């Protein structure tokens, strides 16, 4: 049995930056710190950070010190203003690619574009980014048919969640061009790490008898990887930890592919590999 781990599996630049900034800040200030929401979508990492006195909270009123760490997904513009009004210092762990998206939205809004954002409207990144435009000046879509709710009688700006499926974003772009002759501006906001992970996942799925996708169940990019893999290899399993692996999945399999979301640390991936290797499979 051969096990192949996708080269880019695991932490991306933005996640590494957020985790390191949180740990360094807790050490520097030698005090308990809060993140507004989980800093990344991985419960095992969030749990580890608690050992370093870094605790997630859901609201501003729960912040226990005069400093707060902003999660990698960013926060809404109005929430940021409320934090500053309370004289709470911001330690900004927002992914730089998300920050760039926020600036794109702000610019498009000020220049009078109607904004179409492709993503999950319940995801904290999408809520963060789109908050930099007036609520009457945008529409978040996650399905092609949702474009039918838009009038397309003015110039359009298109932007995507940074972890969106590249092919789906392209399909939305093509459909918008079919629907209007008005000016269209397209922002390329899917991060390079996401694109690479998706390409590797697709290739590895085509060469594997089983695909294991490792990452938080609430992780958008991990779920996108799962969907990409499952379209190619039906024997695709999404797990958070090695404890969820079942030996019967691997009976008769010769090639095992493993990929992992951007919020999955190396130590979890290594445990998954080790558990598979420990199975007594003839």
C-alpha positions as CSV (number, residue, x, y, z in Angstrom):
1,X,0.0,0.0,0.0
2,X,1.4,3.4,-1.1
3,X,0.5,6.6,0.8
4,X,1.0,9.9,-1.0
5,X,0.5,13.2,0.8
6,X,-0.2,16.3,-1.4
7,X,2.9,18.5,-1.2
8,X,0.9,21.6,-0.2
9,X,-1.3,19.8,2.4
10,X,-1.8,21.7,5.6
11,X,-1.1,25.2,6.9
12,X,-1.1,28.0,4.4
13,X,0.9,31.3,4.8
14,X,-2.1,33.2,6.3
15,X,-2.8,30.5,8.9
16,X,0.8,30.2,9.9
17,X,1.0,34.0,10.3
18,X,-2.1,34.1,12.4
19,X,-1.0,31.3,14.7
20,X,2.5,32.7,15.2
21,X,1.2,36.2,15.8
22,X,-1.2,35.0,18.5
23,X,1.5,32.9,20.2
24,X,4.1,35.7,20.0
25,X,1.6,38.2,21.4
26,X,0.6,36.0,24.3
27,X,4.3,35.6,25.2
28,X,5.1,39.3,24.7
29,X,2.3,40.6,26.9
30,X,2.4,37.7,29.3
31,X,-1.4,37.8,29.8
32,X,-4.5,36.0,28.7
33,X,-5.6,37.1,25.3
34,X,-8.8,36.6,23.4
35,X,-9.5,36.0,19.7
36,X,-12.8,37.3,18.4
37,X,-14.1,34.0,17.1
38,X,-11.8,31.0,16.6
39,X,-8.6,32.2,15.1
40,X,-8.8,29.5,12.4
41,X,-11.3,26.7,11.6
42,X,-9.5,23.9,13.3
43,X,-10.8,22.8,16.8
44,X,-7.7,20.9,17.7
45,X,-5.4,24.0,17.1
46,X,-7.9,26.3,18.9
47,X,-7.8,23.9,21.9
48,X,-3.9,23.9,21.9
49,X,-3.9,27.7,21.9
50,X,-5.9,27.7,25.1
51,X,-2.9,26.1,26.8
52,X,-1.0,29.2,25.8
53,X,-3.7,31.5,27.4
54,X,-5.3,32.3,24.0
55,X,-9.1,31.9,24.2
56,X,-11.8,32.5,21.6
57,X,-14.8,34.7,22.5
58,X,-17.9,35.4,20.5
59,X,-18.6,39.0,21.4
60,X,-16.8,42.2,22.2
61,X,-18.3,42.3,25.7
62,X,-16.5,39.0,26.5
63,X,-13.0,40.4,25.8
64,X,-11.1,40.3,29.1
65,X,-8.1,42.5,28.4
66,X,-7.3,45.8,26.7
67,X,-6.2,43.8,23.6
68,X,-7.9,41.5,21.2
69,X,-6.6,39.2,18.4
70,X,-8.5,39.5,15.1
71,X,-9.1,36.0,13.6
72,X,-7.5,35.1,10.2
73,X,-10.9,35.5,8.5
74,X,-11.1,39.2,9.5
75,X,-14.0,41.0,11.2
76,X,-16.9,43.2,10.0
77,X,-16.1,46.9,9.6
78,X,-18.7,47.9,12.2
79,X,-17.3,45.5,14.7
80,X,-13.8,46.9,14.2
81,X,-15.1,50.4,14.9
82,X,-16.9,49.2,18.1
83,X,-13.6,47.6,19.3
84,X,-11.7,50.9,18.8
85,X,-14.4,52.9,20.5
86,X,-13.9,50.8,23.6
87,X,-10.2,51.6,23.5
88,X,-9.3,48.0,22.9
89,X,-6.0,47.5,21.0
90,X,-6.2,45.3,17.9
91,X,-3.7,42.6,17.2
92,X,-4.6,42.0,13.5
93,X,-4.1,38.4,12.4
94,X,-6.4,38.8,9.4
95,X,-5.0,37.0,6.4
96,X,-3.3,39.5,4.0
97,X,-5.3,38.0,1.1
98,X,-8.5,38.7,3.0
99,X,-7.3,42.3,3.8
100,X,-6.7,42.7,0.1
101,X,-10.3,41.6,-0.6
102,X,-11.6,44.1,1.9
103,X,-9.8,46.9,0.1
104,X,-11.1,45.7,-3.3
105,X,-14.7,45.8,-1.9
106,X,-14.2,49.3,-0.4
107,X,-12.8,50.6,-3.7
108,X,-15.5,49.1,-5.9
109,X,-18.2,50.4,-3.5
110,X,-16.8,53.9,-3.6
111,X,-16.6,53.8,-7.4
112,X,-20.3,52.9,-7.7
113,X,-20.1,49.3,-8.7
114,X,-22.8,46.8,-7.7
115,X,-20.8,44.0,-6.1
116,X,-21.3,40.3,-6.6
117,X,-19.4,38.2,-4.1
118,X,-19.1,34.5,-4.7
119,X,-19.0,32.6,-1.5
120,X,-20.9,31.4,1.6
121,X,-22.8,34.3,3.2
122,X,-22.6,32.7,6.6
123,X,-18.8,32.3,6.5
124,X,-16.9,34.8,8.6
125,X,-14.5,35.8,5.8
126,X,-17.4,36.7,3.5
127,X,-19.2,38.6,6.2
128,X,-15.9,40.5,7.0
129,X,-15.1,41.4,3.4
130,X,-18.6,42.3,2.2
131,X,-19.2,44.6,5.2
132,X,-17.0,47.2,3.6
133,X,-19.9,47.9,1.2
134,X,-23.4,49.2,1.9
135,X,-25.8,46.3,2.2
136,X,-27.9,47.7,-0.7
137,X,-24.9,47.5,-3.0
138,X,-24.0,43.8,-3.1
139,X,-25.3,40.3,-3.5
140,X,-23.6,37.2,-2.2
141,X,-24.1,34.1,-4.4
142,X,-23.2,30.5,-3.9
143,X,-25.1,29.0,-6.8
144,X,-25.4,29.9,-10.5
145,X,-29.2,30.3,-10.3
146,X,-28.9,33.0,-7.6
147,X,-27.6,35.3,-10.3
148,X,-31.2,35.5,-11.6
149,X,-32.1,37.6,-8.6
150,X,-29.8,40.4,-9.8
151,X,-31.0,43.1,-12.3
152,X,-27.7,43.7,-14.1
153,X,-28.7,47.2,-15.1
154,X,-25.4,48.8,-13.9
155,X,-21.7,48.2,-13.8
156,X,-20.7,45.1,-11.9
157,X,-17.7,44.1,-9.7
158,X,-17.0,40.4,-9.1
159,X,-15.1,39.1,-6.2
160,X,-14.7,35.7,-4.6
161,X,-14.1,34.2,-1.2
162,X,-10.4,33.4,-1.0
163,X,-11.1,29.7,-0.6
164,X,-13.6,29.3,-3.4
165,X,-13.5,26.6,-6.0
166,X,-11.6,28.2,-9.0
167,X,-13.8,26.5,-11.6
168,X,-17.0,27.5,-9.9
169,X,-15.8,31.2,-9.8
170,X,-15.0,31.0,-13.5
171,X,-18.5,29.6,-14.2
172,X,-20.0,32.6,-12.4
173,X,-17.8,35.0,-14.3
174,X,-18.8,33.5,-17.6
175,X,-22.5,33.7,-16.7
176,X,-22.3,37.3,-15.6
177,X,-20.7,38.2,-19.0
178,X,-23.6,36.5,-20.7
179,X,-26.2,38.5,-18.7
180,X,-25.0,42.1,-19.2
181,X,-23.2,44.4,-21.6
182,X,-22.4,46.9,-18.8
183,X,-18.9,47.4,-17.5
184,X,-17.6,44.4,-15.5
185,X,-14.5,44.3,-13.3
186,X,-13.3,41.0,-12.0
187,X,-11.1,40.7,-8.9
188,X,-8.8,37.7,-8.7
189,X,-9.1,37.0,-5.0
190,X,-8.7,33.2,-4.7
191,X,-5.4,32.8,-3.1
192,X,-2.5,30.9,-4.7
193,X,-2.4,28.4,-1.9
194,X,-6.0,27.5,-2.5
195,X,-5.6,27.1,-6.2
196,X,-2.5,24.8,-5.7
197,X,-4.3,22.7,-3.1
198,X,-7.2,22.2,-5.4
199,X,-5.1,21.3,-8.4
200,X,-3.1,18.8,-6.3
201,X,-6.2,17.3,-4.8
202,X,-7.7,16.7,-8.3
203,X,-4.6,15.1,-9.6
204,X,-4.0,12.9,-6.6
205,X,-7.7,11.8,-6.6
206,X,-7.3,10.6,-10.2
207,X,-4.3,8.4,-9.1
208,X,-5.7,7.0,-5.8
209,X,-8.0,4.3,-4.8
210,X,-9.0,6.2,-1.6
211,X,-8.7,9.9,-0.8
212,X,-8.5,11.2,2.8
213,X,-9.2,14.9,3.3
214,X,-8.1,16.1,6.7
215,X,-9.4,19.3,8.3
216,X,-12.1,21.0,10.4
217,X,-15.7,20.2,9.4
218,X,-16.4,23.9,9.6
219,X,-13.4,24.8,7.3
220,X,-14.6,26.1,3.9
221,X,-11.4,25.3,2.0
222,X,-11.3,21.8,3.4
223,X,-14.9,21.2,2.3
224,X,-14.0,22.5,-1.1
225,X,-11.2,20.0,-1.3
226,X,-13.5,17.2,-0.2
227,X,-16.0,18.1,-3.0
228,X,-13.3,18.3,-5.6
229,X,-11.9,14.9,-4.6
230,X,-15.3,13.2,-4.4
231,X,-16.1,14.3,-8.0
232,X,-13.1,12.3,-9.2
233,X,-12.8,9.5,-6.5
234,X,-16.0,8.4,-4.9
235,X,-14.0,6.7,-2.1
236,X,-13.2,10.1,-0.5
237,X,-13.4,10.5,3.3
238,X,-13.3,13.8,5.3
239,X,-11.9,13.5,8.8
240,X,-10.7,15.9,11.5
241,X,-8.3,13.5,13.3
242,X,-6.8,10.0,12.9
243,X,-9.3,8.6,15.4
244,X,-12.0,8.7,12.7
245,X,-10.2,6.4,10.3
246,X,-11.7,3.0,9.7
247,X,-9.5,0.0,8.7
248,X,-12.2,-1.4,6.4
249,X,-11.9,1.7,4.1
250,X,-8.5,0.6,3.0
251,X,-9.1,-3.1,2.2
252,X,-8.0,-3.8,-1.3
253,X,-6.6,-0.3,-1.8
254,X,-3.1,0.1,-3.3
255,X,-2.8,3.8,-3.6
256,X,-3.9,6.1,-0.8
257,X,-4.0,9.9,-1.3
258,X,-4.1,12.4,1.5
259,X,-4.7,16.1,1.4
260,X,-5.5,18.6,4.1
261,X,-7.1,22.0,4.5
262,X,-5.2,25.2,5.1
263,X,-6.0,25.1,8.8
264,X,-4.7,21.6,9.4
265,X,-1.3,21.4,11.2
266,X,1.4,19.0,10.1
267,X,1.2,17.0,13.4
268,X,-2.4,16.0,12.6
269,X,-1.5,14.9,9.1
270,X,1.4,12.9,10.5
271,X,-0.9,11.1,12.9
272,X,-3.3,10.3,10.1
273,X,-0.4,8.7,8.0
274,X,0.8,6.8,11.0
275,X,-2.6,5.4,11.8
276,X,-3.1,4.2,8.2
277,X,0.4,2.6,8.3
278,X,-0.5,0.8,11.5
279,X,-3.5,-1.0,10.0
280,X,-3.1,-4.8,9.6
281,X,-4.3,-5.0,6.0
282,X,-3.4,-8.0,3.8
